[in-house]
Amino acid sequence: WYQRRVRGDSGQVEDEMFAVFYGWDSEISGEIKFKQVRVSTSGGTYYFPTNIQTDIEHFNETDYMTDTHRIYVTKYTSCSAFPTPDTVDLDTDLYNPYNVDTSANENANANFPHFLPVGDISNQTNHLFKVGARDFVNAPNLPLSGSFSIEGKAVIVTDALENTYIGCAVITDTQVNAGHGVTVSLVTLLFVTMVALMW
């Protein structure tokens, strides 16, 4: 469910979004959680940086950890909408609601995150993400609410060697099973079925 927590009379609200990778349609399974606090005052609304927490593993090699992955939010609302399957074009595919001219800002980086497209999480944060271990980072320009929210956009995890992605999921306000439990449940179900058939 979409968790909006209002804290007292402070006007403070915490928004949460989720992206779930199931494994059977990508090389990874797990979840990315996005959390952002916003405070409304008489002078306007202030948005804190968005906290990004990842708990992703390699689908077929759960004990394997790699730490050179990039995460991007794209302009697409479906993982099947990419013009070239399994590939992202950083000039045309990223979510860029402010229409930042990326060609004019070649030196933009984590020091100047507002000169980058909203969806360029890895460059905004100057962070390579881990697959096979939990990870977290704060992104200064990643809105979870309002007109430029990332809700409903496809988020990808790349292999970091090229712009080929190994997983894609749509960001939603609903937290569902992140694949780990599905695998355990299926194994348990198969085991119980085999035992029942043997009797």
Secondary structure, 3 states (H helix, E strand, C coil): CCCCEEECCCCEEEEEEEEEEECCCCCEEEEEEEEEEEEEECCEEEECCEEEEEEEEECCCCCCCEEEECEEEECCCCCCCCCCCCECCCCCCECCCCCCCHHHCCCCCCCCHHHCCCCCHHHHHCCCEEECCCEEEEECCCCCCCCCCCCCCEEEEECCCCCEEEEEEECECCCCCCCHHHHHHHHHHHHHHHHHHHC
